[in-house]
């Protein structure tokens, strides 16, 4: 099926037990100040056990273009986004967390960098904590070891948050989509590495404003966040750094302990956090060694 001639973007939502906030997200998308025919919504649900799909289906007559698909198991965020590309038709894919609300000019401002510079392949929004002024995510400068400095565009922009990220669809497909072995967290940093290695630019769109309901301290008290955040920081670096074995040595003795300490201090569940971080350490080393062996054979 050919894309409508006026379609400028495909907004991709990945849902997982998102019934608590999916309606507020969709309501804010309905309030965008660009014509409804300019964008489509593609929701991929990762086997939610709540009413996420039913709520989304209730919006079918309110959006001009809406696709809702449900997986029979949780495939993880990257795999669901890659799946959405098979059902999207816009020239720009826009990834948006369902636990967000967006301001009326959000999409128009997020698309602006692509229209101004053909070298821009990825752009990111300014993401605020809930309804307050606190900054959740903005432009990211990636330091050695996957540590990120969040800034307002006054430094080098190496990546932007996958919470609200736009990418040219042809470049995304050319690069093979998101890395499915990450499952969740870190896929935005990995994409940033690969986009820049391919010679494209990453832009920050501060006038594209999103409000995100997640609280970092609360997330740091869950195994899902603690395990995948610690594990994937190592895997993203191993996959994208040139001197992989040298990095892995630094990660074992310095980087992983330091970054894990930060997450541990943020968590409210200290005893469980130690176990989660140990599990992340074991799995990240196992997967890193497997990747190195595969790279050597290739």
WOJOCOR-V182962 format. One record per residue. N is the residue number from 0. RES is the residue in three letters. PSI is psi in whole degrees, 0 to 359 (999 if undefined). OMEGA is omega in whole degrees, 0 to 359 (* if undefined). D_LAST is the distance of its C-alpha to the last C-alpha in whole Angstrom. Layout:
n/res/psi/omega/d_last
N/RES/PSI/OMEGA/D_LAST
N/RES/PSI/OMEGA/D_LAST
//
This chain:
n/res/psi/omega/d_last
0/UNK/130/182/37
1/UNK/151/181/38
2/UNK/143/173/38
3/UNK/142/187/41
4/UNK/334/183/42
5/UNK/356/185/43
6/UNK/123/181/40
7/UNK/337/185/39
8/UNK/154/172/37
9/UNK/116/180/35
10/UNK/118/185/36
11/UNK/123/175/34
12/UNK/132/173/35
13/UNK/115/183/33
14/UNK/142/171/36
15/UNK/104/184/36
16/UNK/54/186/40
17/UNK/15/185/41
18/UNK/332/183/44
19/UNK/330/187/46
20/UNK/358/185/45
21/UNK/328/180/43
22/UNK/321/178/47
23/UNK/323/177/47
24/UNK/312/181/44
25/UNK/323/177/45
26/UNK/319/180/48
27/UNK/328/176/47
28/UNK/327/177/45
29/UNK/336/184/48
30/UNK/10/180/49
31/UNK/146/185/47
32/UNK/19/171/49
33/UNK/157/183/47
34/UNK/142/181/48
35/UNK/338/178/47
36/UNK/355/182/45
37/UNK/344/184/43
38/UNK/158/174/41
39/UNK/159/176/40
40/UNK/128/175/39
41/UNK/112/178/36
42/UNK/121/173/36
43/UNK/117/180/33
44/UNK/127/183/35
45/UNK/61/174/33
46/UNK/48/177/35
47/UNK/146/176/38
48/UNK/2/178/41
49/UNK/203/187/43
50/UNK/25/181/45
51/UNK/309/183/42
52/UNK/316/181/42
53/UNK/320/179/46
54/UNK/315/180/46
55/UNK/320/179/44
56/UNK/331/178/45
57/UNK/347/179/49
58/UNK/4/188/47
59/UNK/324/181/47
60/UNK/0/182/50
61/UNK/337/175/50
62/UNK/143/177/47
63/UNK/323/179/46
64/UNK/109/179/43
65/UNK/128/175/41
66/UNK/130/178/39
67/UNK/121/180/39
68/UNK/144/182/36
69/UNK/126/175/36
70/UNK/154/180/33
71/UNK/358/173/34
72/UNK/164/181/32
73/UNK/109/182/30
74/UNK/350/187/27
75/UNK/163/184/27
76/UNK/308/183/27
77/UNK/317/181/24
78/UNK/322/179/24
79/UNK/321/177/27
80/UNK/315/178/27
81/UNK/322/177/24
82/UNK/320/181/27
83/UNK/330/181/30
84/UNK/336/179/28
85/UNK/347/182/28
86/UNK/5/181/32
87/UNK/153/185/33
88/UNK/356/182/34
89/UNK/154/178/35
90/UNK/344/177/33
91/UNK/129/174/32
92/UNK/131/181/31
93/UNK/112/180/33
94/UNK/130/182/32
95/UNK/128/176/35
96/UNK/139/181/36
97/UNK/346/177/39
98/UNK/38/178/40
99/UNK/162/163/41
100/UNK/150/185/44
101/UNK/148/178/44
102/UNK/158/187/47
103/UNK/328/182/48
104/UNK/7/187/46
105/UNK/304/187/43
106/UNK/319/180/41
107/UNK/317/181/43
108/UNK/328/180/42
109/UNK/330/179/38
110/UNK/343/185/38
111/UNK/316/181/40
112/UNK/327/179/37
113/UNK/326/182/35
114/UNK/337/183/39
115/UNK/333/186/39
116/UNK/112/181/36
117/UNK/346/178/33
118/UNK/344/180/31
119/UNK/122/178/31
120/UNK/338/182/28
121/UNK/142/175/29
122/UNK/150/182/33
123/UNK/155/182/34
124/UNK/168/168/37
125/UNK/117/187/40
126/UNK/123/181/40
127/UNK/155/177/43
128/UNK/114/176/44
129/UNK/228/180/46
130/UNK/2/185/49
131/UNK/181/183/49
132/UNK/352/184/48
133/UNK/138/183/46
134/UNK/125/176/42
135/UNK/316/180/39
136/UNK/151/177/37
137/UNK/222/173/37
138/UNK/150/182/35
139/UNK/127/168/32
140/UNK/123/183/31
141/UNK/118/175/28
142/UNK/174/181/28
143/UNK/137/180/26
144/UNK/8/177/25
145/UNK/6/175/25
146/UNK/135/185/29
147/UNK/142/171/31
148/UNK/120/178/34
149/UNK/128/182/36
150/UNK/171/185/38
151/UNK/32/177/40
152/UNK/7/182/38
153/UNK/6/176/40
154/UNK/183/178/37
155/UNK/136/178/33
156/UNK/108/181/32
157/UNK/338/183/28
158/UNK/168/173/28
159/UNK/161/186/31
160/UNK/136/176/31
161/UNK/354/176/30
162/UNK/324/179/34
163/UNK/88/189/35
164/UNK/137/176/32
165/UNK/143/181/32
166/UNK/141/176/29
167/UNK/130/186/29
168/UNK/322/182/28
169/UNK/322/177/26
170/UNK/318/179/24
171/UNK/315/180/23
172/UNK/322/178/22
173/UNK/323/182/20
174/UNK/0/177/18
175/UNK/14/178/18
176/UNK/199/179/21
177/UNK/156/181/21
178/UNK/109/186/18
179/UNK/340/180/20
180/UNK/351/179/18
181/UNK/337/179/21
182/UNK/304/174/24
183/UNK/148/182/26
184/UNK/134/178/27
185/UNK/348/182/25
186/UNK/333/178/23
187/UNK/323/177/25
188/UNK/319/178/24
189/UNK/317/178/20
190/UNK/319/179/22
191/UNK/316/177/24
192/UNK/312/186/21
193/UNK/324/178/19
194/UNK/315/180/22
195/UNK/324/178/23
196/UNK/332/179/20
197/UNK/359/175/20
198/UNK/11/180/24
199/UNK/166/179/26
200/UNK/156/175/29
201/UNK/129/184/30
202/UNK/154/175/33
203/UNK/131/183/36
204/UNK/86/186/39
205/UNK/338/179/41
206/UNK/354/176/44
207/UNK/100/194/42
208/UNK/133/180/43
209/UNK/145/174/42
210/UNK/125/187/44
211/UNK/132/186/41
212/UNK/346/183/43
213/UNK/146/176/40
214/UNK/120/186/42
215/UNK/318/182/39
216/UNK/323/178/41
217/UNK/319/180/42
218/UNK/325/180/38
219/UNK/354/178/37
220/UNK/16/177/39
221/UNK/149/179/37
222/UNK/320/183/34
223/UNK/310/181/32
224/UNK/310/187/32
225/UNK/315/183/32
226/UNK/306/187/29
227/UNK/327/179/27
228/UNK/314/180/28
229/UNK/316/181/27
230/UNK/312/190/24
231/UNK/336/176/23
232/UNK/318/178/24
233/UNK/313/185/21
234/UNK/320/179/18
235/UNK/318/181/19
236/UNK/316/179/19
237/UNK/319/183/16
238/UNK/330/190/14
239/UNK/345/180/16
240/UNK/149/180/17
241/UNK/311/181/15
242/UNK/77/190/17
243/UNK/316/182/15
244/UNK/323/177/17
245/UNK/316/177/20
246/UNK/316/184/20
247/UNK/323/175/20
248/UNK/315/178/22
249/UNK/324/180/25
250/UNK/318/182/24
251/UNK/315/190/25
252/UNK/338/185/28
253/UNK/303/193/30
254/UNK/311/181/28
255/UNK/315/178/28
256/UNK/319/182/31
257/UNK/313/181/33
258/UNK/326/178/31
259/UNK/325/178/32
260/UNK/320/178/36
261/UNK/313/179/36
262/UNK/321/180/35
263/UNK/316/181/37
264/UNK/331/180/40
265/UNK/334/186/40
266/UNK/147/175/40
267/UNK/351/183/44
268/UNK/79/189/42
269/UNK/312/184/41
270/UNK/313/179/41
271/UNK/325/181/39
272/UNK/322/178/37
273/UNK/317/179/36
274/UNK/317/181/35
275/UNK/319/180/33
276/UNK/323/176/31
277/UNK/316/178/30
278/UNK/321/178/29
279/UNK/320/179/27
280/UNK/314/180/26
281/UNK/313/184/25
282/UNK/322/180/22
283/UNK/323/177/21
284/UNK/318/179/20
285/UNK/313/181/19
286/UNK/325/179/16
287/UNK/316/180/15
288/UNK/324/177/14
289/UNK/319/179/12
290/UNK/318/180/10
291/UNK/320/178/10
292/UNK/319/179/9
293/UNK/320/179/6
294/UNK/325/180/5
295/UNK/325/180/6
296/UNK/334/184/4
297/UNK/999/*/0
//
